[in-house]
Amino acid sequence: MEAKPEVGKKEKDWEPRILAFLCRWCSYAGADLTGSSRISYPPNVRILRVPCSGRVNPLFILKALRSGMDGVLVSGCHPGDCHYTAGNYNARRKFSVLSRLLEYVGIDPRRVQFSWVSASEGDKFAKVVSQVVADVKALGPNELFRLPDLDKKLEGQEGPHL
Amino acid sequence: MARVGVFVCHCGTNIARTVDVKYVAEEMAREKGVIISRDYKYMCSDPGQNIIKEYIRLYKLDRVVVASCSPLLHERTFQNTVKEEGLNPYLMEISNIREQCSWVHKDRAEATAKAIELIKMSVAKVRRNEPLFPKRIPMERKALVIGGGISGMQAALDIALVGHPVILVERNPSIGGRMAQFDKTFPTLDCAACILTPKMVDVRSNPNIRILTHAEVESVEGYVGNFEVKIRKRARSVDMSKCTGCGECMQKCPSRVDSEFDLGLGKRKAIYIPFPQAVPNVPVIDRVHCLYFTQGKCKVCQKVCPAEAINYEQEDEVITEKVGAIVAATGFDLSDPNDYSEYGGGRYKDVINGLQFERMINASGPTEGHLKRPSDGKEPKTIVFIQCVGSRDENLGRPYCSKMCCMYTAKHAILTKEHIPDAQVYVFYIDIRAAGKNYEEFVRRAIEHYGAIYLRGRVSRIFEKNGKLIVRGADTLSKGQVEVEADMVVLATALVARSDAIKVAQMLGIPYDQNRFFTEMHPKLAPVENVTAGIYLTGACQAPKDIPDSVASASGASVKVCALFANEELIADPMTAEINPNLCSLCKTCVDVCPFSAIIEEEVKRPDGKVRRQMRVIEGVCHGCGACAASCRPGAITLKGYTDQQIFSEIESLAVSF
């Protein structure tokens, strides 16, 4: 099924907001290495540490999109490297289902990406983030799924509890 | 209402250069639940830590966020800081504003904005943190070592020397393993038996070690600190308590069969010990070849045994033991030389493998240490050694280097020349890998001092011609083809995983690689540990290893066992999963996704007397990955330290700042 293209206003200075769930053993350590190697990447990404990519419930991702994030990255250990043996495989299975669901309801699945980054791949982490940011930037703001009141919140008004 | 203190570190200029730390601290002071927020040049320094402590006292803080470098560096540091002030260490969160912020961004405004959001996430999380306490679980401080080779013996000895009881299980009738089959050892050329036999005696005489030979582990249940193992002690048909080891039975036994220990080059009796220094020095009856067991008559051994130790009625015995830790030291097999039909595929008697050569050149071996052609018993004058037979071969699906062969082939070349000074030795090799202490020098000695001719190239074919073996191969250095007329050919067959490695791996919960070698927890930083807690690895079951590496890894594994046993009880990380039985629907999806088999179903008696089935997480086994929590449909599972609520709060904190 073709993803329905999302039409969103693409303001000139609009920058996408990305939430990254990183497993603490591989990708989080990989992101640390990006830092200690002083490799830059776009500042659009916020990092949330989880013990394993398998910990990430698809609901977390929906919650992130609902909360106004424009894209989500989940990154775990390479196949075969999972600290907990198979958590990354569990994660991958979950996200392929989620990806189908997003497509089905009309949210471009490219907003939610999955990657393998090991603790020694500092440069790869920077590349992955840059790619996700570029992809989401091309898609425009996540206006379909985020709570509509969020725009008001921007102006300092109280919105509903998410 | 939580009382949070936020402490923003400059890290000298590492953070402060790109992040406006003063502004960040001011902004955070306005955040909900934050009582006090301040910055300091080096939060991890003593004065920095003292500020945190002082503020906890002064402002009665019950939660702390430190915005600094990665938690991988200083989580433990700051946990201890708050702990010293009486706060539970799990009420502290670190915001990574160095590796994941100041070091990766250049724009000061952007980096500062990001730092604020990262800290807000941590504040949102820490407000929902609960005190966590490590669980204490009873533990059986006794170890099981599977495999009685050099690695298993060393592990058993090291653990026993610390004072813990050890059960050493060996499936052969004697401990000693592969090393007992070797003649000399590289690069020192000391005789294997001379250094191995005292070790075997040490193992036998250590009161903390219980040796079970002719035995195999059948099943392993339970978890770290509390394994229940079933060991099948196969019937020996000889009463170990009566046998004196006089050997009369072996002399008189009429049945002669090929010796496994001598790899078919020699014979043994149907009642036998595998080699003269065997421990225990008690024979075993091979019931497949014994005349009494096959034809119902003979009983010569029983008649001649002065100690009346022969017992034909003996049966297998299954022993159940509780142990706290298990060391897998199951060793290796050799690849089948018949993999290569071009080398005769087993048709030529005078093409043998390296281990057969060891037996042949060993004084207690089938030829009493004389090199003889198996076909006619003549002394070989030209011997060709071929390396990498079955290793570094993609066609066989075995791309790895077998590691030992370069060294033992050099040793064989030297030993050949010492036994037969006028012999000519050729070695076909691909590369010489002699990276070890005194290893390269040893190979040079074989070439320069003993005159072994090393030819760089593969052998394409071996065929027989006029009673000689014609070895045809390439010499890539002179870019030509060479043919050697050899009297004997020795193949350096690869070390491979045990044929039943997968069965053992599944029993113990050990992952294995595509070559069926056991996989360690981390190839560099946890080389003897395993993903299943309480199971440790040593020796060549992990990968080809020589004696020094095997012994070193055995001592490494023993230290890990002893560290586990250092406390009387098991102290388990509190960040484990927890199941709320009132929400659980007993769908058992969690059991399927748990890689550690940490979730069990059990029956619980309720106060009204009714029995109810429920799922429970065994805290000592749970590693806290959270796969179960993410997969639980009724939402009955919580991962302590990373609860849904904590993660939701982190996500939502980003929304309000949108």
Contacts between the chains, C-beta under 8 A, distances in Angstrom:
chain1	res1	chain2	res2	distance
A	17	B	654	7.3
A	17	B	658	7.4
A	19	B	651	6.8
A	19	B	654	6.7
A	24	B	72	7.9
A	28	B	72	7.6
A	29	B	72	6.2
A	31	B	99	6.9
A	31	B	100	5.4
A	32	B	70	4.6
A	32	B	72	6.1
A	32	B	96	7.5
A	32	B	99	4.1
A	32	B	100	6.9
A	33	B	99	7.9
A	34	B	99	7.5
A	34	B	100	7.9
A	34	B	104	5.8
A	35	B	70	7.6
A	35	B	98	6.5
A	35	B	99	3.1
A	35	B	100	5.9
A	35	B	101	7.9
A	35	B	103	3.8
A	35	B	104	5.3
A	36	B	99	6.1
A	36	B	103	6.8
A	38	B	103	5.7
A	38	B	104	7.5
A	39	B	104	6.8
A	40	B	104	5.3
A	40	B	105	6.3
A	40	B	106	6.2
A	41	B	104	5.7
A	43	B	104	7.9
A	43	B	105	4.7
A	43	B	107	6.9
A	43	B	110	4.2
A	43	B	111	6.4
A	43	B	113	7.6
A	43	B	114	5.1
A	46	B	114	7.2
A	46	B	117	5.7
A	46	B	118	6.5
A	46	B	121	6.8
A	46	B	654	5.9
A	47	B	96	7.1
A	47	B	100	5.3
A	47	B	118	7.1
A	48	B	121	6.7
A	48	B	647	7.0
A	48	B	650	5.5
A	48	B	651	7.3
A	49	B	71	7.3
A	49	B	96	7.9
A	50	B	626	7.0
A	50	B	642	6.2
A	50	B	647	7.4
A	51	B	575	7.4
A	51	B	624	5.7
A	51	B	625	5.6
A	51	B	626	5.4
A	51	B	639	7.4
A	51	B	642	5.9
A	52	B	625	4.2
A	52	B	626	6.0
A	52	B	627	6.7
A	54	B	593	7.4
A	54	B	625	5.8
A	54	B	626	6.5
A	54	B	627	3.9
A	54	B	630	6.1
A	55	B	625	6.5
A	55	B	626	3.2
A	55	B	627	6.9
A	55	B	629	6.6
A	55	B	630	5.3
A	55	B	639	6.6
A	55	B	642	6.1
A	56	B	630	6.1
A	57	B	629	7.3
A	57	B	630	4.3
A	57	B	644	6.9
A	59	B	644	7.8
A	60	B	647	5.8
A	60	B	648	7.6
A	60	B	651	6.6
A	63	B	648	6.0
A	63	B	651	5.1
A	63	B	652	7.6
A	64	B	651	5.2
A	64	B	654	7.7
A	66	B	655	8.0
A	67	B	651	5.4
A	67	B	652	5.8
A	67	B	654	5.9
A	67	B	655	3.5
A	67	B	658	7.5
A	68	B	654	7.3
A	68	B	655	5.2
A	68	B	658	4.5
A	69	B	651	7.8
A	69	B	654	6.7
A	83	B	531	7.7
A	83	B	623	7.9
A	83	B	625	7.5
A	84	B	531	7.2
A	84	B	595	5.2
A	84	B	596	7.6
A	84	B	623	5.7
A	84	B	625	3.7
A	84	B	627	6.9
A	85	B	511	6.2
A	85	B	531	5.4
A	85	B	595	3.9
A	85	B	596	8.0
A	86	B	595	5.2
A	86	B	627	7.9
A	87	B	595	7.1
A	87	B	625	5.0
A	87	B	626	7.9
A	87	B	627	5.2
A	90	B	593	5.5
A	90	B	627	5.1
A	90	B	630	7.5
A	90	B	631	7.0
A	91	B	630	8.0
A	94	B	630	7.2
A	94	B	631	7.8
A	126	B	104	7.4
A	147	B	655	7.8
A	150	B	655	6.6
A	150	B	658	5.4
A	153	B	655	7.5
A	153	B	656	6.8
A	153	B	658	5.9
A	154	B	658	6.2
A	162	B	652	5.3
A	162	B	655	5.8
